[in-house]
Amino acid sequence: MGLFDSLFNIINDLTWGWALVPFLVVLGVFFTIASGFVQFRFFKRMFRVLTGDDETSDPTKISAREALLVSVGGRVGGGNIAGVAVAITAGGPGAVFWMWAIALVGMCSALVEATLAQTFKRTTPEGDYRGGPARSIIHGLGEKYRWLAVIYAICLIASFAIGFNAFQGNTVAGAALDSMSIPRLYTGIVLALATGFIVYGGIHRIAKAADVIIPIMAFGYIGMALAIILLNITGLPGVIWDIVANAFGFREAVAGGMGAAIAQGLRRGLFSNEAGLGSAPNVAATAYVKHPVSQGITQSFSVFIDTMIICSCTAFVILLGDVYQPGAEDVDGVALTQQSMVSHVGEWAQYFLTGAILLFSFSSIMYNYYLGENALSFMTENPSAIHVLRLAIVGIVFLGAVAPGATVVFSFSDPMMGILAVVNLLALMMLFPIALRMITDFREQLAAGIKKPVFDPKKFPDLDTDHTAWPDAK
């Protein structure tokens, strides 16, 4: 076991340790400039997904809005509650500014990878759609890169479907035990049964569940944060100044000053919104839309919701209170967020936060499972494999919940996600010219007065696209 730990630590150091975060940032900046700041040009259009203006009306398909909510459910998780608190503790208030900065850049990375996933998606025998980086690599780069797609698929299953689902079960059970004294066994049984019910319904049941859970989760948490901000509105300008001043080294809050703020803000921001990591495109590909860029814009909006709205809510709750003390690390992680809420509105807030963690974690379990299913469907078409995966996920969630130390077994999650991100970024660099062609086609149709651009695969005969996936084409 020690040998494996050493190996995973080396992989983690080679990816997340020093290379991957700068790589993600530089590539995101390049995408932003090369695409003409597409995430800002289409910012107003992002909100159309909430009203359904940019969607098709086929009730048998996954809509753009449903795909958005599933991906928001996956992006929004412990990183939005505990991760923000860790960033502030280690990097000071300035870390929040750099979380915002990386989100604005990451919105373009998310748009590019989702656009590619849509471009190369395939129609299943059931009439649904499957896609994602593995299929983009095969159909965009060719069969000679299948080995790269297989590495991606294996890492996706290992990190998200197995490792992170164990952590989510552990997080929920721990929160229920600490705040309501519910034994881990009972939480594990309930969580496993709920997980089994959802995953055996496939992507449609996951989408329907997300359509209910995510709005409750997001609006409930945002509503609580807004109430706390309004109660402390006079302190808001000072908090915003602290964020900016600490971000640029005008006022040091922790050891390391500006460097610590940048490092923590970028790292936690990327962990939270997953832009460029290659996970969310698997869900983006399921949506029935008229043009690949339409779903790219929607996924860009998902990053905005995750970091610019929900992470900001957590940051303001912490920084407007008196629990957080710059330079002190005796209160950290979810405890800092929980104690900050309690200091603002009373003891009942800890139960509210436990409920929020439950919804956040359960939505992530649904999302993580689908990523694993999609990766497995790429590697094998044997239906028995999917059933084995579903049973394994239910068991992993239960194990993670009932055994406090069980998550040690899944310490490979971060290094596997590091390899996953490297593979995805390499593919994005090679496929970016295709994404740029899609963006140009979308813009040209808008300029011609077409309010809802339609992708016609016949205009791109050199691309290995599935014509049956684009029924709106002429």
C-alpha positions in Angstrom: 0.0 0.0 0.0 2.9 2.3 0.7 4.2 1.8 -2.8 0.9 2.9 -4.3 0.7 5.9 -1.9 4.2 7.0 -3.1 3.2 6.5 -6.7 0.0 8.5 -6.4 1.8 11.3 -4.5 4.4 11.6 -7.3 1.5 11.8 -9.9 -0.2 14.4 -7.8 3.0 16.5 -7.5 3.6 16.3 -11.2 0.1 17.4 -12.1 -1.6 19.5 -9.4 1.7 20.2 -7.6 3.1 22.7 -10.1 2.2 22.1 -13.7 -1.5 21.7 -14.1 -2.9 25.0 -12.6 -0.7 27.3 -14.7 -1.5 25.1 -17.7 -5.2 25.5 -17.1 -4.8 29.3 -16.6 -2.6 29.9 -19.7 -4.8 27.8 -21.9 -7.9 29.5 -20.6 -6.5 32.9 -21.4 -5.4 31.8 -24.8 -8.9 30.4 -25.6 -10.4 33.7 -24.4 -8.2 35.9 -26.6 -8.3 33.6 -29.7 -12.1 33.3 -29.6 -12.6 37.0 -29.3 -13.7 36.9 -25.6 -16.6 34.8 -26.6 -17.8 34.2 -23.0 -18.4 38.0 -22.6 -19.9 38.5 -26.1 -22.5 35.8 -25.4 -23.0 36.7 -21.7 -26.6 38.0 -22.1 -27.5 35.0 -24.2 -26.6 32.6 -21.3 -29.7 33.6 -19.4 -32.0 32.4 -22.2 -31.5 28.8 -21.0 -33.4 29.7 -17.8 -36.5 30.7 -19.8 -36.2 28.0 -22.5 -35.8 30.5 -25.3 -32.8 28.7 -26.7 -34.2 25.1 -26.4 -36.0 22.6 -28.6 -39.3 21.3 -27.4 -39.0 17.5 -27.7 -40.1 16.1 -24.3 -38.3 12.8 -25.0 -34.9 14.5 -25.1 -32.6 16.0 -22.4 -33.1 19.8 -22.7 -30.3 22.4 -22.4 -31.8 23.5 -19.1 -31.8 19.9 -17.7 -28.2 19.4 -18.8 -27.3 22.7 -17.2 -28.8 21.7 -13.9 -27.1 18.3 -13.8 -23.7 20.0 -14.5 -24.4 22.7 -11.9 -25.3 19.9 -9.4 -21.9 18.3 -10.2 -19.8 21.5 -10.1 -21.5 22.8 -6.9 -20.4 20.7 -4.0 -18.0 20.7 -1.0 -15.7 23.1 -2.8 -18.4 25.8 -2.6 -18.7 25.4 1.2 -15.5 24.0 2.5 -13.2 24.8 -0.4 -13.9 28.6 -0.2 -13.2 28.6 3.5 -9.9 26.8 3.0 -8.9 29.3 0.3 -9.6 32.2 2.6 -7.9 30.7 5.6 -4.7 29.8 3.6 -4.7 32.7 1.1 -6.6 35.5 2.9 -9.6 37.5 1.4 -7.6 38.1 -1.8 -8.0 34.5 -2.7 -11.7 35.3 -3.5 -10.6 37.8 -6.2 -8.4 35.2 -7.9 -11.3 32.7 -7.7 -13.4 35.2 -9.6 -10.6 35.8 -12.1 -10.1 32.1 -12.9 -13.9 31.7 -13.3 -14.1 34.4 -15.9 -11.3 32.7 -17.9 -12.7 29.2 -17.1 -16.0 30.2 -18.7 -14.3 30.2 -22.1 -12.6 26.8 -21.4 -16.0 25.4 -20.4 -17.6 26.8 -23.6 -14.9 25.3 -25.8 -15.0 21.8 -24.3 -18.8 21.6 -24.3 -19.0 22.8 -27.9 -16.6 20.0 -28.9 -18.6 17.4 -26.9 -21.8 18.5 -28.7 -20.1 18.6 -32.2 -18.9 14.9 -31.9 -21.8 13.5 -29.9 -23.5 10.3 -31.1 -27.1 9.1 -31.1 -27.8 5.9 -29.0 -30.2 3.2 -30.0 -32.6 4.6 -27.4 -32.6 8.0 -29.2 -30.5 9.7 -26.5 -27.1 11.3 -27.0 -23.7 10.4 -25.7 -20.5 12.4 -26.0 -17.6 13.9 -24.1 -13.8 14.2 -24.4 -13.3 10.5 -25.1 -15.6 10.5 -28.1 -14.3 14.0 -29.2 -10.8 12.5 -29.3 -11.8 9.5 -31.3 -14.0 11.3 -33.9 -12.1 14.6 -33.8 -8.5 13.3 -33.8 -8.9 9.8 -35.2 -8.6 6.2 -34.2 -4.8 6.5 -33.8 -5.5 8.5 -30.6 -7.8 5.8 -29.1 -5.2 5.1 -26.4 -5.5 8.7 -25.2 -9.3 8.3 -25.0 -9.0 5.1 -23.1 -6.7 6.7 -20.5 -9.2 9.5 -20.2 -12.1 7.1 -19.6 -10.3 5.0 -17.0 -9.2 8.1 -15.1 -12.8 9.5 -15.2 -14.2 6.3 -13.7 -11.5 6.0 -11.1 -11.7 9.7 -9.9 -15.3 10.7 -10.2 -17.4 7.6 -10.2 -15.4 5.7 -7.5 -13.2 8.1 -5.4 -15.3 11.2 -5.3 -18.5 9.3 -4.6 -16.9 7.7 -1.6 -16.0 11.2 -0.3 -19.5 12.5 -0.9 -21.0 9.7 1.1 -18.5 10.3 3.9 -19.2 14.1 3.9 -23.0 13.6 4.2 -22.7 11.0 7.0 -20.2 13.1 8.9 -22.4 16.2 8.7 -25.5 14.3 9.8 -23.6 12.7 12.7 -22.0 16.0 13.9 -25.1 18.2 13.7 -28.0 15.8 14.3 -26.3 12.7 15.9 -27.7 10.4 13.2 -25.5 7.2 13.1 -23.5 6.7 10.0 -25.2 3.4 9.3 -28.6 4.9 8.9 -27.3 7.8 6.7 -25.5 5.2 4.6 -28.6 3.1 4.1 -30.8 6.0 3.1 -28.1 7.5 0.8 -27.5 4.1 -0.9 -31.2 3.5 -1.5 -31.7 7.0 -2.9 -28.6 6.6 -5.1 -29.8 3.2 -6.4 -33.2 4.6 -7.3 -31.8 7.5 -9.2 -28.9 5.7 -11.1 -31.2 2.9 -12.2 -33.3 5.4 -14.0 -30.4 6.5 -16.2 -29.7 10.0 -17.5 -33.4 10.9 -17.8 -34.2 10.2 -14.1 -30.9 12.0 -13.1 -32.0 15.0 -15.2 -35.5 15.0 -13.7 -34.1 14.7 -10.1 -31.7 17.6 -10.8 -34.5 19.7 -12.2 -36.0 19.5 -8.7 -33.0 19.3 -6.4 -30.7 21.9 -7.9 -33.1 24.9 -7.8 -34.0 24.1 -4.2 -30.3 23.7 -3.3 -29.1 26.8 -5.2 -31.9 29.2 -4.3 -32.0 28.1 -0.7 -28.3 28.6 -0.2 -28.2 31.9 -2.2 -31.3 33.1 -0.3 -29.6 32.5 3.1 -26.4 34.2 1.9 -28.4 37.3 0.6 -30.2 37.6 4.0 -26.9 37.6 5.8 -25.5 40.2 3.4 -28.5 42.4 3.8 -28.1 42.1 7.6 -24.5 43.3 7.3 -24.9 45.6 4.2 -22.9 48.4 5.8 -19.9 46.1 6.1 -20.0 45.0 2.4 -17.9 47.8 0.9 -15.1 47.1 3.5 -15.1 43.4 2.7 -14.9 44.1 -1.1 -12.0 46.5 -0.4 -10.3 43.8 1.7 -10.6 41.3 -1.1 -9.1 43.6 -3.7 -6.4 45.0 -1.4 -5.3 41.6 -0.3 -5.4 40.2 -3.9 -2.8 42.8 -5.0 -0.6 42.7 -1.9 -1.7 46.1 -0.6 -2.7 44.5 2.7 -1.3 41.1 3.8 -3.7 38.9 5.7 -1.6 35.7 5.8 2.0 34.6 5.4 2.8 34.6 1.7 0.7 37.7 1.0 -0.3 38.1 -2.7 1.4 34.9 -3.7 -0.7 32.8 -1.3 -3.8 34.6 -2.4 -3.2 33.9 -6.1 -2.2 30.2 -5.5 -5.2 29.4 -3.2 -7.7 31.4 -5.3 -6.7 29.8 -8.6 -6.4 26.2 -7.2 -9.7 26.3 -5.3 -11.5 28.0 -8.1 -10.4 25.4 -10.6 -11.3 22.6 -8.2 -14.8 24.1 -7.7 -15.9 24.9 -11.2 -14.0 22.1 -13.1 -13.6 24.3 -16.2 -11.1 22.6 -18.5 -10.9 19.3 -16.5 -13.0 17.4 -19.0 -15.8 16.2 -16.7 -18.8 18.5 -17.5 -18.7 18.0 -21.3 -20.0 14.4 -20.7 -23.2 15.9 -19.5 -23.3 18.8 -21.9 -23.3 16.2 -24.8 -26.6 14.8 -23.7 -28.6 17.9 -24.5 -30.8 18.3 -27.6 -29.9 21.7 -29.0 -29.8 23.2 -32.5 -26.1 24.2 -32.5 -23.1 22.9 -30.5 -22.2 26.5 -29.4 -25.6 26.9 -27.8 -24.8 24.2 -25.2 -21.2 25.7 -24.9 -22.8 29.0 -23.8 -25.0 27.1 -21.3 -22.0 25.3 -19.8 -20.1 28.6 -19.6 -23.1 29.9 -17.5 -22.7 26.9 -15.3 -19.2 28.0 -14.3 -20.6 31.5 -13.6 -23.2 30.1 -11.3 -20.8 27.9 -9.5 -18.0 30.5 -8.7 -19.3 34.0 -9.3 -22.6 33.4 -7.5 -22.4 30.4 -5.0 -18.7 30.6 -4.1 -19.1 34.4 -3.6 -22.1 33.7 -1.3 -19.9 31.5 1.0 -17.0 34.1 0.9 -19.3 37.0 1.9 -20.9 34.9 4.7 -17.4 34.2 6.1 -15.9 37.7 5.6 -18.9 39.6 6.9 -18.7 37.7 10.2 -16.2 37.8 13.1 -15.4 34.1 13.3 -12.7 34.3 10.6 -9.5 36.0 11.9 -6.7 36.6 9.3 -3.7 34.4 9.9 -5.5 32.1 12.3 -6.1 28.5 11.3 -7.8 27.1 14.3 -11.2 27.1 12.5 -11.0 25.8 8.9 -13.0 24.2 6.2 -16.7 23.5 6.6 -16.5 24.4 10.3 -15.5 28.0 9.4 -18.5 28.3 7.1 -20.8 26.7 9.6 -19.7 28.8 12.6 -19.9 32.0 10.5 -23.5 31.2 9.6 -24.3 30.5 13.2 -22.8 33.8 14.3 -25.0 35.7 11.8 -28.4 34.0 12.3 -28.2 31.6 15.2 -27.7 27.9 16.1 -30.4 26.7 13.6 -28.1 27.6 10.8 -26.0 24.5 11.4 -29.0 22.3 10.5 -29.6 24.4 7.4 -26.0 23.9 6.3 -26.3 20.2 7.0 -29.3 20.1 4.7 -27.4 22.1 2.1 -24.4 19.7 2.3 -26.8 16.8 1.8 -28.3 18.2 -1.3 -24.9 19.4 -2.7 -23.4 16.0 -2.1 -26.3 14.0 -3.5 -26.4 16.1 -6.6 -22.7 15.4 -7.0 -23.2 11.7 -6.6 -25.8 11.7 -9.4 -23.4 13.6 -11.6 -20.3 11.5 -10.7 -22.2 8.3 -11.5 -23.2 9.5 -15.0 -19.6 10.5 -15.8 -18.6 6.9 -14.9 -21.5 5.4 -17.0 -20.6 7.5 -20.0 -16.9 6.6 -19.8 -17.8 2.9 -19.4 -20.2 3.0 -22.4 -17.3 4.3 -24.5 -15.1 1.3 -23.4 -17.7 -1.4 -23.8 -21.2 -1.8 -25.1 -22.0 -4.8 -22.9 -25.1 -3.8 -20.9 -24.0 -6.0 -18.0 -21.1 -3.6 -17.4 -23.4 -0.8 -16.6 -25.3 -2.9 -14.1 -22.1 -3.8 -12.4 -21.1 -0.1 -12.3 -24.5 0.9 -10.8 -24.2 -1.7 -8.0 -20.6 -0.7 -7.4 -21.6 3.0 -7.0 -24.3 2.1 -4.5 -21.9 0.1 -2.5 -19.2 2.7 -2.7 -21.5 5.4 -1.4 -22.6 3.2 1.4 -19.0 2.3 2.3 -17.9 5.9 2.2 -20.8 6.8 4.6 -20.5 4.1 7.2 -16.7 3.8 7.5 -15.0 7.1 8.5 -11.6 5.8 7.4 -12.8 4.1 4.2 -11.9 7.1 2.0 -8.2 6.5 2.6 -8.6 3.7 0.0 -9.7 6.3 -2.5 -6.7 8.6 -2.1 -6.0 8.1 -5.8 -8.8 10.4 -6.8 -6.8 13.6 -7.1 -3.9 12.2 -9.0 -6.3 10.4 -11.4 -8.2 13.7 -11.9 -4.8 15.3 -12.6 -4.1 12.8 -15.4 -7.7 13.3 -16.7 -7.1 17.0 -16.9 -3.8 16.7 -18.7 -5.3 14.4 -21.3 -8.3 16.7 -21.7 -6.2 19.8 -22.1 -4.0 18.1 -24.7 -7.1 17.2 -26.7 -8.5 20.7 -26.3 -5.4 22.2 -27.8 -5.5 19.9 -30.8 -9.2 20.3 -31.3 -9.5 24.1 -30.6 -9.5 25.0 -34.4 -12.6 22.9 -34.8 -14.3 24.7 -31.8 -13.3 28.0 -33.4 -15.0 27.0 -36.6 -18.2 26.2 -34.7 -18.1 29.6 -32.9 -17.5 31.3 -36.3 -20.5 29.5 -37.8 -22.7 30.5 -34.9 -21.7 34.1 -35.1 -22.2 34.3 -38.9 -25.7 33.0 -38.5 -26.5 35.5 -35.8 -25.1 38.3 -38.0 -27.3 37.1 -40.9 -30.4 37.6 -38.6 -31.0 34.0 -37.6 -32.0 34.2 -33.9 -31.5 30.5 -33.2 -28.5 29.3 -35.2 -28.7 25.7 -36.5 -25.8 23.4 -37.0 -25.7 21.7 -40.4 -23.1 18.9 -40.5 -23.2 18.9 -44.3 -21.4 22.3 -44.2 -18.5 20.5 -42.5 -17.9 17.3 -44.6 -14.4 16.9 -43.3 -15.6 16.3 -39.7 -16.7 12.9 -38.4 -20.1 14.0 -37.1 -23.3 12.0 -36.6 -25.9 13.5 -38.9 -28.7 11.8 -37.0 -27.8 13.9 -33.9 -28.9 17.1 -35.7 -32.5 16.7 -36.8 -33.0 20.5 -37.1 -30.5 20.7 -40.0 -32.0 21.2 -43.5 
